[in-house]
């Protein structure tokens, strides 16, 4: 089941007795658990209605004993279980004994008064396991994959609109460029921008630039963009800002290497017909990061990217062996690169 369908069912009042939620989008998984909590128990009853376990610490028998026990003073209870053993390919602790056959039997006749949720922080479930097959056969496995670039942008816009704010052109895009793709960070920064804009106000790109600090990784995105555009003055301004933020030049070299290498990979995968979503899976990047990287890669030739990676490797060695001052060495590299361009 896709996450959108699972959220829609909860909004419509349909809560299943059993879920396996999995994926790498932790914010959405936590949000789903919170929505379930709101449906299952009133705020004043949640101490009695919510029980939490971890299969790394608690035997499955104890968890199912709780699931099969009638709730006390509430109509239903929610049993939340963090798991990397039963449904994923994690190593089972030698200190904890689990009997998965008992859970398989429970799934045939789950308690009406219990909502049992296994939360698996892995990209995929272990398809070889009978429990995974049982969960999927009941349409109880819910995938929380990263949103596409467009979906993430829409999600940010909707969060602001729900608070009665409008977005000026390019403002939401600027937020993603500065804050990155972590949905927890984006949620916090959107709420801050909404507070600044005021009831019925407009969030502008200027207010985003003023209020949202750019992480080092995001500044490196911007740095490579300015390098490709030969804007030497802006390149140096960004670099000096990073130094003021006490960013270590060796760390910045590492981030530049990663970004140029990703550009090279994107160019190669794009030539093989990969879609942005497929590239994201291959490279372990968020789809939005693939979008930005693809846009930047178009401005560099393959030979130029290879040369930049070679130069950065030489610079990294020189910095770590004391042959060059770290701050000055990276500054000179940026000057030479901005002067030479992307071709």
Secondary structure, DSSP 8 states (H G I E B T S, - for coil): -BHHHHHHHHHTT---SEEEEEES-HHHHHHHHHHHHHHH--GGGHHHHEEEEETTTS-HHHHHHHHHS--SSSS-EEEEEE-SSSSSS----TT----HHHHHHHHHT--TTEEEEEEE-SSS--TTSHHHHHHHHTT-EEEE----HHHHHHHHHHHHHHTT-EE-TTHHHHHHHHH-S-HHHHHHHHHHHHHHH-TT-EE-HHHHHHHS---HHHHHHHHHHHHHTT-HHHHHHHHHHHHHTT--HHHHHHHHHHHHHHHHHHHHHHHTT--HHHHHHHHT--HHHHHHHHHHHTTS-HHHHHHHHHHHHHHHHHHHTTSS-HHHHHHHHHHHHHHH---
